[in-house]
Amino acid sequence: MKTRWNEHEEPSNKDIRDEILRFLLMMKPGESICPSDIGRTFGSKWRELMITVREVASDMVRDGVIEITQNGEAVDIDERKIETLKGPIRLRLAKRTLT
């Protein structure tokens, strides 16, 4: 599998955050991605990164950058910890409101 990243280096949380943003900024408004899409960009050992990808995504939700969704609905990660979510989740840019 060809990736943009060196498979022999552990990606930092910043690398993962940047990759999430890169993917989402290429999407149409409201579209989402699977966290595994991010993991796969780092090479064949992507499954080992999935906990970190989810943790970075949680931090991005707290920062107001993205939303984590399940069945199309945003998940309140302060109410439900990311590690307790069962089933598929998706990531999308946070909806911004003008104030």
C-alpha positions in Angstrom: 0.0 0.0 0.0 1.4 3.4 -1.0 1.0 6.1 1.6 2.1 9.7 2.1 3.7 8.7 5.3 6.7 6.6 6.3 5.3 3.3 7.6 8.2 2.9 9.9 7.5 6.0 11.9 4.8 6.4 14.4 2.5 9.4 13.4 2.1 12.1 16.0 -1.3 13.3 17.2 -0.7 16.4 15.1 0.0 14.2 12.0 -3.4 12.5 12.6 -5.2 15.7 13.3 -3.7 17.3 10.1 -4.8 14.2 8.1 -8.3 14.3 9.4 -8.6 18.0 8.4 -7.0 17.4 5.0 -9.6 14.7 4.3 -12.6 16.7 5.6 -11.6 19.9 3.7 -11.7 18.0 0.5 -15.3 16.9 1.2 -18.6 18.7 0.4 -20.3 20.4 3.3 -22.0 17.8 5.5 -20.1 14.8 4.1 -18.3 12.6 6.5 -15.4 10.1 6.6 -14.8 6.9 8.4 -11.9 7.0 11.0 -10.3 4.0 9.2 -9.8 6.2 6.1 -7.4 8.2 8.3 -5.7 5.2 9.8 -5.1 3.6 6.3 -3.2 6.7 5.1 -0.5 5.8 7.6 0.2 2.3 6.1 -0.5 -1.3 6.6 -0.5 -1.2 10.4 -3.5 1.1 10.4 -5.5 -1.0 12.8 -3.0 -0.3 15.5 -3.7 3.4 15.1 -7.4 3.3 15.4 -7.6 4.0 19.2 -5.3 7.1 18.7 -7.3 8.3 15.7 -10.5 8.1 17.8 -8.8 10.0 20.7 -7.5 12.7 18.4 -11.0 13.0 16.9 -12.5 13.4 20.4 -10.0 16.2 21.1 -11.1 17.8 17.8 -14.7 17.6 18.9 -13.9 19.3 22.2 -12.0 22.0 20.2 -15.2 22.6 18.0 -13.5 21.5 14.8 -15.3 18.3 13.9 -18.3 16.2 15.0 -18.4 12.5 15.5 -21.6 11.0 14.3 -23.4 7.7 14.6 -26.4 7.0 12.4 -26.1 10.6 11.0 -26.5 12.2 14.5 -23.7 14.0 16.3 -22.6 12.2 19.4 -22.1 14.1 22.7 -18.6 12.8 23.6 -18.8 14.5 27.0 -21.8 12.3 27.7 -20.5 9.2 26.0 -16.8 8.5 26.0 -15.4 7.6 22.5 -14.1 4.3 23.7 -17.6 3.2 24.8 -19.2 3.8 21.4 -20.3 0.6 19.7 -20.7 0.3 16.0 -19.5 2.5 13.2 -18.8 6.2 13.7 -18.1 8.9 11.1 -16.2 12.2 11.2 -17.4 15.5 9.7 -16.6 19.2 10.0 -18.5 20.9 12.8 -21.4 23.0 11.6 -20.6 26.6 12.2 -23.1 29.2 13.1 -22.7 32.9 12.4 -22.8 35.1 15.5 
